[in-house]
Amino acid sequence: MTDRAIRNLEHLRRTASTARVLNLLKVYDEHGDSQDWAERPMFRSLALNRSLIIKHRLRRNEIDAFPGRRQVATKIVVPIDSTDLKSGGRFVFVNQIGFERAMQEAFGVDGDHPDLKTLRLMDQLPSLDPFLLREQLRRGNVDPAPCYFALSEADLERMLEFVQGEIEPLVSLSIGGGVVAAGSTARMASKILSNAPGDRLEALRLTLKLEPEQYQEGVFCWKGFLYYKWALSSLMTDIVHVADEVGTITPAGPSDQAAKDYIARGRAVLRGRIMKTCEEVGRTLRYYDDAYAGLTCEGNPVAFRDFLLEAPAMFTRLGDQLGAVQHIVSFWRFRFNDRAPPVGVDELIDIFMDFETGLMGREPDEFDPRDIAA
């Protein structure tokens, strides 16, 4: 299907969050001549491997395109003109009714093609953040090159100040004397966040006692924890606001007693689960904080390095939980803004059910962060 109201893909490319958009066209532009991109692609189909994958809030007229009720879908967008994204793109929703036929017609891939498996793994996720995505694909035995797992430029800009504050103790430790030069902190923060594969900070590698081949993995994992800490801190004000509104929202129109009872229960349960999920994310991140304190306060780089290299198993739970909360905040802003029409009883019940399902997670393998932190 063609959607010229995927109106300005150029704007989407510049401003979209990492969690919402996987921009494979940008990956191709930056890495398409590299051996890694050619030998370890995200998708075998060239058209798919230059597409945009978007976590898309479904409009009312799109909900019936799926066999079951859902609020968010995974949208594959192929630009009509890759040199002029303002021209819009053709799109297919993952797991829409007739999905395999649509993929055959649009991309020439059959129902048993490995690209469909990759897309369905993505569709199971609440977001496309690169740390959650990489672990999900690894669990499905899909192993694309590192160039596919970068933070968006928009998120890098938004994170920079936060990361500078986070790494200041390490910079102080490196410089000595308790004096921190702003330029030194900014340079190290930029190196840690850099998406450039060759952008290595040798002093950082030596501080963490990483072998050259371990450096990329160690810094990728560190970036993951910094990303999740930043995401949680930047969401907290909106989370509290949404949780309070969930507790008071009243649907328009008549409702029977069963609907009233469900909504009353949903208000209390959902509000509690939102706050509990945020508390669990914060508790998991404290294992990282403790390991980082061991480096900066106790001068123990080996323990911190080992923690980073062993801890990606945390990304599945962290990404699931934060992705569910990000979805709730984003959808609530979209559906309950001042210009939106009143919500009816059935729609509100559907929204509550969708939110609760997301907060329940995907039942990842049993994992206790204390196994790593110990």
C-alpha positions as CSV (number, residue, x, y, z in Angstrom):
1,M,0.0,0.0,0.0
2,T,1.1,3.5,-0.7
3,D,0.8,6.2,2.0
4,R,1.8,9.7,1.0
5,A,0.8,10.7,4.5
6,I,3.8,8.9,5.7
7,R,4.0,12.4,4.9
8,N,7.4,13.4,5.7
9,L,9.8,10.6,6.2
10,E,12.6,13.1,6.2
11,H,11.2,14.7,9.4
12,L,10.7,11.2,10.8
13,R,14.4,10.4,10.1
14,R,15.6,13.6,11.8
15,T,13.4,13.6,15.0
16,A,12.2,10.0,15.7
17,S,13.2,8.2,18.8
18,T,15.4,5.1,18.6
19,A,12.6,3.1,20.3
20,R,10.1,4.0,17.6
21,V,12.0,3.8,14.3
22,L,14.7,1.5,12.9
23,N,16.1,3.5,10.0
24,L,17.7,0.9,7.7
25,L,18.0,3.4,4.9
26,K,20.3,5.5,7.1
27,V,22.3,2.3,8.0
28,Y,22.7,1.6,4.3
29,D,23.8,5.2,3.6
30,E,26.5,5.1,6.3
31,H,27.6,1.4,6.1
32,G,26.4,0.1,2.7
33,D,30.0,-0.2,1.4
34,S,31.2,-2.1,4.5
35,Q,31.9,-5.8,4.6
36,D,29.9,-6.3,7.8
37,W,26.7,-4.8,6.2
38,A,27.1,-7.1,3.2
39,E,27.9,-10.3,5.0
40,R,25.6,-9.9,8.1
41,P,22.5,-8.1,6.9
42,M,19.4,-7.4,9.0
43,F,17.3,-8.7,6.0
44,R,18.3,-10.7,3.0
45,S,15.9,-8.7,0.8
46,L,17.7,-5.6,-0.4
47,A,14.4,-3.6,-0.4
48,L,13.7,-4.6,3.2
49,N,17.3,-3.9,4.2
50,R,16.8,-0.2,3.0
51,S,13.4,0.3,4.6
52,L,12.2,2.0,7.7
53,I,10.6,-0.2,10.4
54,I,8.3,1.8,12.6
55,K,6.3,1.1,15.8
56,H,3.0,2.7,14.7
57,R,0.0,3.7,16.7
58,L,-3.0,2.3,14.8
59,R,-5.7,4.7,13.7
60,R,-9.3,3.6,14.1
61,N,-9.6,2.7,10.4
62,E,-6.5,0.5,10.6
63,I,-7.5,-1.7,13.5
64,D,-9.6,-4.0,11.4
65,A,-6.5,-4.9,9.3
66,F,-5.5,-7.4,12.0
67,P,-7.0,-10.6,13.1
68,G,-7.0,-9.5,16.8
69,R,-7.2,-6.3,18.7
70,R,-4.1,-4.3,19.1
71,Q,-3.1,-0.6,19.5
72,V,0.4,-0.6,18.0
73,A,1.7,-2.4,14.9
74,T,5.1,-2.8,13.2
75,K,5.1,-0.9,10.0
76,I,7.5,-1.6,7.1
77,V,7.9,1.5,5.0
78,V,9.9,1.5,1.7
79,P,10.5,5.0,0.4
80,I,9.2,5.8,-3.0
81,D,12.3,7.8,-3.7
82,S,15.2,7.1,-1.3
83,T,16.8,10.4,-2.3
84,D,13.7,12.4,-1.5
85,L,11.9,11.1,1.6
86,K,9.2,13.8,1.3
87,S,7.6,11.8,-1.5
88,G,6.4,9.2,1.0
89,G,6.5,5.5,0.9
90,R,4.8,2.1,0.4
91,F,4.0,0.1,3.5
92,V,3.0,-3.2,4.9
93,F,2.0,-4.0,8.5
94,V,3.7,-7.1,10.0
95,N,1.1,-9.8,10.7
96,Q,-1.8,-7.9,9.0
97,I,-4.5,-10.0,7.4
98,G,-2.9,-11.4,4.2
99,F,0.6,-10.5,5.4
100,E,2.4,-13.3,3.6
101,R,0.7,-12.5,0.3
102,A,1.5,-8.8,0.7
103,M,5.1,-9.6,1.4
104,Q,5.3,-11.8,-1.7
105,E,3.8,-9.1,-3.9
106,A,5.8,-6.3,-2.4
107,F,9.2,-7.9,-1.8
108,G,9.1,-11.3,-3.6
109,V,9.6,-13.2,-0.3
110,D,7.7,-16.5,0.4
111,G,6.0,-17.5,3.6
112,D,9.1,-19.5,4.8
113,H,11.6,-16.8,4.0
114,P,13.9,-15.9,6.9
115,D,13.1,-12.2,6.6
116,L,9.5,-13.0,7.8
117,K,10.9,-14.6,10.9
118,T,13.0,-11.5,11.6
119,L,10.0,-9.2,11.2
120,R,7.8,-11.4,13.4
121,L,10.5,-11.3,16.1
122,M,10.5,-7.5,15.9
123,D,6.7,-7.5,16.0
124,Q,6.8,-9.2,19.4
125,L,8.7,-6.3,20.9
126,P,7.1,-3.2,22.5
127,S,9.8,-1.0,21.0
128,L,12.8,-1.1,18.7
129,D,15.5,0.1,21.0
130,P,18.7,-1.4,19.8
131,F,19.6,-3.1,23.1
132,L,16.3,-4.9,23.4
133,L,16.3,-5.6,19.6
134,R,19.7,-7.2,19.6
135,E,18.9,-9.6,22.4
136,Q,15.5,-10.5,20.9
137,L,17.2,-11.3,17.5
138,R,19.9,-13.3,19.3
139,R,17.3,-15.4,21.1
140,G,15.9,-16.1,17.6
141,N,19.3,-17.0,16.2
142,V,19.4,-13.9,14.0
143,D,22.8,-12.1,14.3
144,P,23.0,-8.9,12.1
145,A,26.2,-6.7,12.1
146,P,26.7,-4.2,14.9
147,C,26.0,-1.3,12.5
148,Y,22.3,-2.1,12.7
149,F,22.1,-1.3,16.5
150,A,22.7,2.4,16.8
151,L,20.9,5.1,18.7
152,S,19.1,7.7,16.6
153,E,20.8,11.1,16.2
154,A,17.8,12.7,17.9
155,D,18.2,10.5,21.0
156,L,22.0,11.0,21.1
157,E,21.5,14.8,21.3
158,R,18.8,14.4,24.0
159,M,21.0,12.0,26.0
160,L,24.3,14.0,25.9
161,E,23.8,16.2,28.9
162,F,22.5,13.3,31.0
163,V,25.5,11.1,30.1
164,Q,28.0,13.9,30.9
165,G,26.6,14.0,34.4
166,E,26.7,10.2,34.7
167,I,30.4,9.9,33.7
168,E,31.7,12.9,35.6
169,P,32.9,10.7,38.5
170,L,34.9,8.6,36.1
171,V,36.5,11.6,34.4
172,S,37.3,13.0,37.8
173,L,39.0,9.7,38.7
174,S,40.9,9.7,35.5
175,I,42.2,13.2,35.8
176,G,42.8,13.1,39.5
177,G,42.8,15.9,42.1
178,G,39.0,16.1,42.1
179,V,39.0,18.6,39.3
180,V,36.7,17.9,36.3
181,A,37.3,19.7,33.0
182,A,34.0,20.2,31.1
183,G,35.7,19.6,27.8
184,S,37.1,16.2,29.0
185,T,33.6,15.1,30.2
186,A,32.0,16.2,26.9
187,R,34.6,14.4,24.9
188,M,34.3,11.1,26.8
189,A,30.5,11.3,26.7
190,S,30.6,11.8,22.9
191,K,33.0,8.9,22.5
192,I,30.8,6.5,24.6
193,L,27.7,7.6,22.6
194,S,29.3,7.6,19.2
195,N,27.8,5.4,16.5
196,A,31.0,5.4,14.5
197,P,32.6,1.9,14.7
198,G,36.2,3.3,14.7
199,D,35.6,6.0,17.2
200,R,37.5,4.4,20.0
201,L,38.7,6.1,23.2
202,E,42.0,4.3,24.1
203,A,42.1,5.7,27.6
204,L,38.6,4.4,28.2
205,R,39.6,0.9,26.9
206,L,42.6,0.8,29.2
207,T,40.6,2.1,32.2
208,L,38.1,-0.8,31.7
209,K,40.9,-3.2,31.0
210,L,39.2,-4.3,27.8
211,E,41.0,-6.2,25.0
212,P,40.5,-4.5,21.7
213,E,38.0,-7.1,20.5
214,Q,36.0,-6.7,23.7
215,Y,35.8,-2.9,23.5
216,Q,32.9,-2.7,21.1
217,E,30.8,-5.1,23.1
218,G,31.7,-3.5,26.5
219,V,30.9,0.1,25.3
220,F,27.7,-1.1,23.6
221,C,26.5,-2.6,26.9
222,W,27.5,0.6,28.8
223,K,25.6,2.7,26.3
224,G,22.6,0.4,26.9
225,F,22.5,1.1,30.7
226,L,23.0,4.8,30.1
227,Y,20.1,4.7,27.6
228,Y,17.7,3.0,30.0
229,K,18.6,5.3,32.9
230,W,18.1,8.3,30.7
231,A,14.8,6.9,29.3
232,L,13.4,6.2,32.7
233,S,14.4,9.6,34.1
234,S,13.0,11.5,31.1
235,L,9.7,9.6,31.4
236,M,9.1,9.9,35.1
237,T,7.1,13.2,35.1
238,D,4.8,12.0,32.3
239,I,4.5,8.5,33.9
240,V,3.1,10.0,37.1
241,H,0.8,12.3,35.2
242,V,-0.6,9.4,33.1
243,A,-0.9,7.1,36.1
244,D,-3.0,9.8,37.9
245,E,-5.2,10.3,34.8
246,V,-5.7,6.5,34.5
247,G,-7.1,6.7,38.1
248,T,-9.7,9.3,37.2
249,I,-10.6,8.7,33.5
250,T,-14.4,8.4,32.9
251,P,-15.7,7.1,29.5
252,A,-18.5,8.9,27.6
253,G,-21.9,7.4,27.0
254,P,-23.9,4.7,28.8
255,S,-22.4,1.6,30.3
256,D,-23.7,-1.5,32.0
257,Q,-22.6,-2.7,35.5
258,A,-20.1,-5.2,34.2
259,A,-18.3,-2.5,32.2
260,K,-18.4,-0.1,35.2
261,D,-16.9,-2.8,37.4
262,Y,-14.1,-3.6,34.9
263,I,-13.2,0.0,34.5
264,A,-13.1,0.6,38.2
265,R,-10.9,-2.4,38.7
266,G,-8.8,-1.4,35.7
267,R,-8.1,2.1,37.0
268,A,-6.6,0.7,40.3
269,V,-4.8,-2.3,38.8
270,L,-3.3,-0.4,35.9
271,R,-2.1,2.5,37.9
272,G,-0.5,0.2,40.3
273,R,1.2,-1.9,37.6
274,I,2.6,1.2,35.9
275,M,4.3,2.4,39.0
276,K,5.4,-1.1,40.0
277,T,7.0,-1.6,36.6
278,C,8.9,1.7,36.9
279,E,10.1,0.6,40.4
280,E,11.3,-2.7,38.9
281,V,13.2,-0.9,36.2
282,G,14.8,1.3,38.8
283,R,15.7,-1.7,40.9
284,T,17.4,-3.5,38.0
285,L,19.4,-0.3,37.1
286,R,20.7,-0.1,40.6
287,Y,22.7,-3.2,39.9
288,Y,24.5,-1.2,37.3
289,D,24.8,1.8,39.6
290,D,26.5,-0.5,42.2
291,A,28.9,-1.9,39.7
292,Y,29.7,1.6,38.4
293,A,30.3,2.8,42.0
294,G,32.8,0.0,42.3
295,L,34.8,1.5,39.4
296,T,34.6,5.1,40.5
297,C,34.7,4.8,44.3
298,E,36.7,1.6,44.8
299,G,38.9,1.7,41.7
300,N,37.8,-1.7,40.5
301,P,37.6,-1.6,36.7
302,V,37.7,-5.4,36.3
303,A,34.5,-6.0,38.2
304,F,32.7,-3.2,36.2
305,R,34.1,-4.6,32.9
306,D,32.9,-8.1,33.8
307,F,29.5,-6.8,34.7
308,L,29.1,-5.0,31.4
309,L,30.1,-8.0,29.4
310,E,27.8,-10.4,31.2
311,A,24.8,-8.1,31.7
312,P,23.1,-7.9,28.3
313,A,20.6,-10.5,29.6
314,M,19.1,-7.6,31.5
315,F,18.3,-5.8,28.3
316,T,15.4,-8.1,27.5
317,R,13.5,-7.3,30.7
318,L,14.6,-3.7,30.9
319,G,13.6,-3.1,27.2
320,D,10.2,-4.9,27.6
321,Q,9.3,-3.0,30.8
322,L,10.4,0.4,29.6
323,G,8.9,-0.2,26.1
324,A,5.6,-1.0,27.7
325,V,5.7,2.2,29.8
326,Q,6.8,4.3,26.8
327,H,3.9,2.9,24.8
328,I,1.4,3.8,27.5
329,V,2.7,7.4,27.8
330,S,2.9,7.9,24.0
331,F,-0.6,6.5,23.3
332,W,-2.1,8.3,26.2
333,R,-0.8,11.7,24.9
334,F,-2.1,10.8,21.5
335,R,-5.6,9.6,22.5
336,F,-6.4,11.9,25.4
337,N,-5.1,15.3,24.3
338,D,-7.3,18.3,24.3
339,R,-8.3,17.9,20.7
340,A,-9.2,14.2,20.9
341,P,-12.8,13.1,20.9
342,P,-14.3,11.6,24.1
343,V,-13.5,7.9,24.7
344,G,-16.3,5.4,24.8
345,V,-16.7,2.5,27.2
346,D,-15.7,-0.2,24.8
347,E,-12.6,1.7,23.6
348,L,-11.5,2.5,27.1
349,I,-11.8,-1.2,28.1
350,D,-9.7,-2.1,25.0
351,I,-7.1,0.4,25.9
352,F,-6.9,-0.8,29.5
353,M,-6.6,-4.4,28.3
354,D,-3.8,-3.5,25.9
355,F,-1.9,-1.6,28.5
356,E,-2.2,-4.5,31.0
357,T,-1.0,-7.0,28.5
358,G,2.0,-4.9,27.7
359,L,3.0,-4.5,31.3
360,M,2.7,-8.3,31.8
361,G,5.7,-8.7,29.4
362,R,6.6,-11.6,27.2
363,E,7.6,-14.0,29.9
364,P,11.4,-14.0,29.2
365,D,13.6,-16.8,30.5
366,E,14.0,-16.8,34.2
367,F,16.7,-14.3,35.0
368,D,17.9,-12.7,38.3
369,P,20.2,-9.7,37.9
370,R,21.7,-10.7,41.2
371,D,23.4,-13.6,39.4
372,I,25.5,-11.0,37.5
373,A,25.8,-8.5,40.3
374,A,27.1,-11.1,42.8
